[in-house]
Amino acid sequence: MKNISNQLASLLSRAGIFAGAWLATSAYAVNDLPGGPAVNQLNFAPPVTKIAEEQHWLHWMMLIICTVVFIAVFAVMFYSIWKHRKSVGHKPATFSESVTVEILWTAAPFLIVILMALPATKVLVAQKDTTNADLTVKVTGYQWKWGYDYIKGQGEGLSYISTLDSSQRAMSNAGKPEGDNYLLKVDNPLVVPVGQKVRVITTANDVIHAFMVPAFGIKQDAIPGFVRDTWFRAEKTGDFYGQCAELCGKEHAYMPIHVKVLSAQDYTAWVDAEKKKQAALADDPAKVWALDDLSKRGEKVYAANCAACHQANGKGAGPIKALDGAAVVLDANKSKQIAVLLNGQNNGTMPAWKQLSDTEIAAVITYTKNNWSNKTGQIVQPAEVLAARK
């Protein structure tokens, strides 16, 4: 009797935990995100490209054919079992084979497969046709962010990093998700013009990533040392979301994709503004900075790229080592910390940050050497980083 009471108490306890978890989850009410996931979504994302529309059609066509075949085959099977059962006097046939049946059950599946393969092949070939693109963007996967380089077409020469917005990571750490775009908001979305063919060249800096935007019907692996490509032509303006679709490490969930599709006029204005902005931010690696100015610059670089793992207070978390009081940060040999940022360490646990400029790396190192309890007074100049790259 005591065992039964204990088991009942355990069941009630589990039920209470489940109910509490369900109530806690239901408290974070969300709405459909236009261009992104929908609440209780069962179908594909609404398509905004012809390829995505074709994929939707293929999906339903294949599903209907498979369902019809399933129902037909099992209906005949169950009918035969019931109609010719032994209890009503039926006896098994004595023939061992039937040429007619052999031809039918070979020809029928063959025709069905052909009917399914022809439209599927047409769409697959179209998916891989990246020729005659109006705009070419190289997409590089990093642990854990995306790099966008406009290498051909309007906007050629633009280059920037897209990272999860710091407010999203703070909400995740606090366990208090808010907003319909939770963990999908980034600081710098990929911006493209509507109605133009955009070729996306994918590669990666460290491990395998995958660039996926469901509304465009694209998913392409980004593999270190290899180049893959895909394309899309968005037919409407707006914001569209995706995520890295390849398990790429502990921050995999914090690697969203945000594509902003603008009208031709707005895209031209955006390109002009970005070129002016990047020209203003272009730094001369030979420039000699003052400690305060470089530290202020480094604070912004740290918040955008480092705080997600090492925390804003520099204390680290779990396997992530603290920077506050770290030996490599306090070491008078500045080349050690420069090497860590350029090359990474611990088999990619600390990723390489070669995509940052010489000034950005010098700034963030200077910031860590002179923040929190680290009052070394040391300063790293961009020229030192540039020399270490060679």
N, C-alpha and C positions, 0 to 999 in steps of 0.2 A: 504493500500500500504506500509506503514511504517513497519507493522508487517511482510509482505512478505520479505521486504528488510532485516529486522533483522534475519529472519529465514534463508535466503540465506547466509547472512554473517556468521551465526553460522555454517551452513553446510560446507561452504568453510574453516572455521577455523578448524573444526574437520577433514576435508579432509587433510588439511595441517599438522595437528598434526600426523595423521595416516601415511602420506607420510614420514614425518620426522622420525617417529619411525621405519618405514620399512627401510629407508635408513641407519639409525643408526645401525639396526640389520644386514643389508646386508654388512656393513663395516667389520664385524667380520667374515670373510670367514674362514670356517673350512673344513677339509677333513675327510674322513672315518677314524676311529680309529681302527686299527687291534685289534681284541679281544674285542672291545667295540662298542659303537653306530656308526651307519653310517648316512651320510647325507640323508635326505628324506627316511629313512628306513621304509618299510612297512611290511616286513616279520620278522620272528624271527632272532636272531643273528645266524651267521654261526655256526653249531654245531662242537664241538671238543670231544664229548663223544658219546658212543653208545646210551645212554639214550636220549640225546638231539636229535640225529638223529631219534629215534623212536617217540619222541614228534612231530618233524616236519612232519613225515609221518602221524601220527594220525591227526594232525591239517588239513592237506590237504585232507585226506580221509574223515574226518567228514564234512569238508566244501563242498566237492564234493557231498557227499550223501545228505546233507541238501539242496544244491542247486538243485539237480535233483528232490528231493521230492517236493520242493517249486514249481519248474516249472511245474512238472507233475500235482500236485493238482490244481494249479491256472489255468493251461491250460484247464483241464477238466471242472473246474467250469465256466470259462468264455465261453468255447465252449457250455456248456449246456445252459447257460443263453442266449447266442446269437441264438443258433439253435432252442431252444424251447420257444422263446418269444411269447407273446400273439398276437403281431401284425401280425404274419404270420399264425395265426389260431390254434396254439397249445393250448391244454387244459391241466390243471394239472391232474396228475394221482390220482386215488382215493384210492390206497392201503396205508395202514398205516405203514407197515413194510415189510422187505424182509430178510428172513433167510440167503440167499446167500450173500447179501450185508453186513449184520451184521458180518458174518464169515470172509468175505474178509477184511473189514476195522478193524477187530480185529487182524486177523492173520498177515496181511501185516506189520503194525507197530511193532508187536511183533518180527517178523523175522528181521526187519531192526534194532531194538534196540539190539537184540542179536548179529547181525553181527558187530555192533559198539562196544558193550560192551566187547566182547571177546578179541580183541587186546588191548583195553584200559586197561582192567583188568590185562593183562599180563605185560604191561609196568608199571602200578601202583605198582604191586607186586615187580617187579624188582627194582623200585625206592626205596622201603622201605627195601630191603635186604642189610643191612649194615654188614653182617657177613664176616669173613675172610678178613678183611681189612689189607693192608700192613702198613698203617700209620693212626694214629688217632690223630686228632687235635681238641681241645676244643676251640670253638669260643664264646667269651663273648661280648655282646653288651653293650656299655657304652654311656652315653650322652656326647659327640657324637664322638665315636671312636670304634675301635674293638680291643679286646685282643685275642692273639693267644697263646695257650699252647699246645706244642707237648707232648702228654701223652703216646703214644705207637708207637714203630717203630723207624726207623732211625731218629735221631734228638730228641729223648725222653729227656725231661728236659728243652728244649728251651722254652722261654717265653718272649713275648714282646708286646708292644702296637703299633697299626697302626693308624696314625692320618693324616688328610688332610694336605698336604704340606703347610707351612706358606705362600709361594709365591702365591698359589692359592687363599687363603683367602684375601690376600692383593689386588689381581686383582679384586676379587668380591666386596670388599669395595670401590675400586676406580671406579667400573663400566667399567672396561677395560679388558674383557676376552681375553686371548691369548692362542693359542696352541690347538691342537686337543684333548688333554687330560685335558681340562679345568674342574676343580672341580673333577677330577678323580685321580690326582697325590697324592700319599701318601709318608710318610717318610719310612715306613717299610712294604713292601708287604708280603702277605702270600706266602711262597715258598714251592713248592711240586715237587716231581719227576714225570717224564712222565711215562705213562704205568703202574702205580701202583694204587691200589684201596685206595682211601683216605676217611676215615670215618670222618665226620664233626659233632661234638657234639655241639649243640647250647644252650646257656642260656643267661641271661641278668642280669645286676647289678641293674637296676633302673626301666625302663619301657619296654614295648614290642618293640623289634626290629625285623628285618627279614633279614636273610643272603641270598642274591640272586646273582647268576652269570649266566646270560642268556646263554652264550656259553656252559656251563656245564649242563644246564637243571635243575638247582637246585634252590629251594626257600624254606627256612625253617624258621619258626618263632623262635625267641629267647625270651623266656618268663622268667621273674624273678621267681626263686623258682622251675622251672621246667627244665627238660632236654629233648631235642628233638634231633634227628639225621638224617642225610642224607649222601649221598656219591657221589663220582664221580671218574672217571678214565680218565684223559686227554690223548688223543692219539697224541698230537703234542705239541712241546715246544712253548713258547711264553708268551706274557702278555695278561691277560684277565681281564675284568673289570665288576664290578657290583655296586650296591648301596643298602643301607638299604631300604627295600621295605615296611616298616611299619611306618606310621606317628608317630614319636617319640619325637617331640618337635620342638622348633624354629630353631635348627641347623640341622634338618633332611636332608637338601640339602647338608650338608657338611660332609657326613658320607659315603664316597666311599669305595669300595672294590677293591683291586688290587691283583690278584693271578699271581705269576710268576711260570711258569712250566719249569723246567730245566731237562736236560739229567741226567741219573743216576750218571755219573761221576761228572758233575757240581754240582749236589745236594749234593753229598758226600763232595766235597770241600767246599760248602757253610756251611754245618753243622759243619765241623771242624773249619772253620773261626768264625762262630757265637759262638761256645762253648768257644773258646779262648777269644773272645771279651767279652762275658758275665762273664767269670771267672775273667777277668781283671777289669770289672766294679763292681763286687760283693763287697759290702761294709760291713765292720764290724760295726754293730750298736753301738758298745761300743767305737768306735773311737771318739776322741775329735777333732773337727775341729776348725781352725782359722776363724775369721769372713770373711776375704777377700776370702779365698779359698771356703768357703761354699756359699758366695754370687755369685761367678763366676759360681759355679755349679748350683745354683738356677736360674741364668739368663737363662741358657739353658733349664731348666725344665719349666720355665715360658713361654719362646718363643714357646715351643712345645705343651704346654697344656693349658695355661691360657690366652695368648695374643689374641686368637680368640674372646673371650668375653670381657675381661677387657681392651683390647687394649695394645699396647706396652708402651704407656705413662701412663698406670694405671688409665685413666680417666673414663673408663666404657662407656656405651652407652645405651640409652633408659632405660629399666628396670634393666640393669646390673649396679650394684653399683660400684663406683670408689674405687680403692684401695689406691690411692694417698690421704692421709689424712683421711682414714677410721678409725673409732673409734676402731674397733676390731684389726686393724693392729697396731695402736699406743698404745693400752692397754698394760700395763706392765705385765698383766696376760697372759702369752703366751699360756696357755692351751685353752683359748677361740678360738684362731685362729687354733690351732691344731685340736680341735673338729670340726670346720667347714670343714676342709679339709677331715677329716676321715669320717664324717657323713653327710656332705652336710647340706643345710638349705633351707627354703622357699619352702617346698614341692617339692624339686628336681630342683628348678630354679638354685640353686648352687648345682651341683651333688657331690656325695661323690668321693673321690680320693684314696680309700683304695688300689687300684691296684698299686699305686706308692710305691716305697720302703721307708723305714723309713728315709734314707739319702736324698732321693729326696724331700720328704715332708718337712723335716727340712731345706733343702737348699732353697726351694722356699719361705718358710715363712721368713727365714732370709733375702732373697733377697728383698721381699716386705717391710720388716721392715726397710730396709736401702737404699731404692732406691727412686727416685723422690724427693719429699719434706719430705719423711719419713726418718729422720735421727735419729733413736732411739738408735742406737748402740747395740740393743738387738740381741742375737744369740740363735737359737734353735738347740740343739744337737739331733742327731738321737736317742739317748737313751731316750729322753723325748717323742718322737713320739712312740717308741716301748712300753713305759710304758702306754701311753694313749690308745693303741690298746687293752690292756688286761682288 
